[in-house]
Amino acid sequence: MENVATPTAQETGTATGASKGKGLGARALGVIFSPRETYLDIAAHPRVVGALVVVLLITIVAQTTFLMTDVGKDALFDQQIRGMESFGFRITDQMYDRMEQGLAYTPYTGAALTLVMFPVVWAAISGLILGVFNLALGGEATFRQAYAVVAHSAFLVALQQVFVTPLNYARQSMSSPTTLGVFFPFLDEATFLARLLGGLDLFFIWLAVNLAIGVGVLYKRTTTPIAIAMLGLYLGVVLIIVAIRTAFGGP
């Protein structure tokens, strides 16, 4: 009778571990430090809940903690006033008072909005990816795979919150300290160029490229054209916002 090779305990354990894919912590770090390898694992083992919970938890805790401080409330109030004025709104005393009173509830309404909007936005992005790559280009990825890629790319959003929240507290400001505008402090804030650079955030540029890597891995396509398309879409949105602000002549 022929000898039949049987797998050793070590080999069996290795195969079982591989079939389960990376753990949540490994995926979170991998998206940041080794995205291509990590997205290969995510595409093969699409899991959403862990990434969803961690990203929401970090984001909500960071935002809520900041907005519960007097510094955070003042910074948010200033941003709201400047934002409305930038779109040409005239703020009456009554509006001013209502906005000031609403600051006490902002940490909770902001947390609720984040809890609802993040999953919805990720679903919309996933649907857009499927629409382009499945319907238009003949890809075969599932919604679960696309959503898993999008959800894991959002670890960069959580990282941004961890990075910018202490800086915003120190600066007493809600404006992002990681935009391209920080490299050009000499520009007049009211100019089109200054507004454009102030709207382009390094973390979101990184996020667009990172997500492009994930989509490229999912559909076995080259990353570069996908990244160019995503960066172009991001730039287009920022250009529209800046153009509207400039047209209204606000600060």
N, C-alpha and C positions, 0 to 999 in steps of 0.2 A: 504494500500500500504506500502510495506516495505521501511524502510529508507535505502538509498544507501549512503555509506560513500564516500565522495569526498575529494581529496587531498587538504590540505591547501596550501596557497601561499608559506609558508616556505618549505613544503615538495616538492612542484613542483620545487622551485628554487634549492633545494638540488639535486634533481634528474637530473635537467638540467645541473647543474654544474658538476655532476659526469659523465654525458654522454659526456661532452666536454673534460674531463681529466684535468690534471694539466697545468698551464700556463708555458710559456717558462722559466721564472725566477725560478719557483719552480722545473722545470725539471733540469735546470742547476745546482742548488744547491743540488737537490736530488740525482743526479748521483754521486756527491762527498760524501755526508753525509749519505744518505739512499738509496743506489743503488738498492737493491732488490725491495723495494716498488715502486721506481720510474720506474724501468724497467717493472714492472707489468703494470703500467699506459701507458708506451710507447708502449708496445706490444698490448695493447687494443686500443690505439689511436695513431697509427704510424704517426708522423709528422716529416718532415725532414727540410723544408726550414728555419725555425727559427734557429735551431741548426747550420745548415750549414752556415748561414750568420754570426751569432755571433762568431763562432769558427774562420772562415776565417777573419773576421774583427779584432778580438783581435790579432790573429797570425800575420797578415800582418802589422798592426800598430806597434806591438812590434818589429818585425824584421826590418821594414823599418826605424823606428825611430833610432834604434841602428846603422844600416848600413849607415845612413846619417851623423853620427858623425865621426870625425877623429879617435877617439878611435875604433869605429866599423870597419872602413875601414882598419886600421892597423891590427886589430885582425883577420879579414877575410883574409887579404893578408898573414899573417903569417900562418893561418890554411891551406890555399891553398898550400903554399910552402911545409909545413910539410907533408900534405896529399899526395902530388905528390911524394915527396922523400920517404915516407913510402912504396910506391908501386914500388920503384926502378926507377922512372923517373929521367933523368938528365935534369935539367932546364938550358936552354941557356939564354944568355943575351937578345935575341930577345923575347923569351917567357916571360922572367921576365918583360920586358917593356910593352908587350901587356897586361899581367895580371894587371900591375899597372894602365894602362890607362883604363882598363875595370871596375875598382872599382867605377868610377863615375856613371856607369849605373846599378851597382849591386842592389841597393835598388829597382829599378823598375823591373828589370828582375827577381829578387827574389820574388817580390810580384806577378808578372804574373805567375811564375812557381807554387807558392803556390796556386793561384786561380784555376789553371788547375789541378794540381796533387792531391790535397786533395780529391776532389770529385771522381776522377778516382781511387785512391787507396782505398777509402771507398767502391766504387762499386766492386772492385776486392775482397776485404775482404768479403763483403756481398755475393758475388757469391761463394766464397770458403766455407762460412758457409752453404749456401744452398746446395752446392754440397755434403758436408759431412753429414749434419743432415737431409736433405730432401731426397736426392737420395740414400745415403748409409744406413741411419738409419731410414728412413720412416717417417720423420717429415713432418709437413704441414704448416710451416710458409711461408709467402709471401716474395718476394724480398723487398717490401716496409717496412715490419716489420724488416727484417734483416738490411736494410740500416738505418732505424731510430735508431736501437740499436747501430750500429757502429758510426753513426754521433753524437749521444749523448755521447758516451764514449769519443769522441774527445774533450769534454769540459776539460778533463784532460790535453790534449795537450795545450789548451789555458791557463789553469792554470799554466802549466810549463813555458810558455813564459812570463807570468806576473811575475813569481817567479825568473826565471834565468836571464832575460834581465838586471835588475839593477845590479845583481851580476856580470854578464859578463862585464858590463861597468866599475864597480869598479875594477875588476880583469884585465881589458884590455885584455880579452881573449874570444875566441869563444868556447873553450872546456867546456863541461858541468860541472857545479859544483855539480851535483847531482848523479854522478856515484858512484859505490861501491869503485872505486879507491881512493876517497877522504879519506876513512878510513884507507888506507895503504900508506901514503905518503913516507914511508921509502923504498918502493920497487923501483928497477931500472926500469925506464920507458921503457927500451928496452927489458925487459923480457916478456915472453909469459903471465905469470900470471898478470903482471901489465897491459898489453894491454887488457887482458880479463876482468879484473875488471873495467878498464877504459871504456869498451864498454857496460857495463851493467848499465843502468840508472834506478834509483829508480822510476822515474815517469813512465817509460815504463813498469817496473815490475808491478807497481800499475795499469797501463792501461790494461795490459794483464789480471790481476785478475778481474778488474772491468768489462771488456768486457766478461770474462767468466761468471760472474754473470748474465749479460744481456742475453747471449746466453742460459744459464741454465734456466732462467725465461721464455724465449721465447719458449723453447722446453720442459719445465717442466722436466728438468734433473738436477742431482746433479752437483753442481758447481765444486767440487774438481777435478774430472778427466778432466774436460774441462780446468780448470786453469793450471793443470799440463801439458796438451798438448800444450797450448798456450805459457807457459813459456819455455817448451822444444823447441818449434819452434823458439822462440826469442833467446834462448841460442845457438841453432844450427846456426842461421844466424850470430850471433856475433862470434862464433867459426870459421866459414868459413872465415870471414873478417880478424880476427886476424891471422889465419893460413897463409893466403895469404901475409899479411904484414910481418910476421915472415920469410916466405920462401924467400921474396925479400930482407930481411935483412935491411929494412929501419928503421928509428927512430920511 
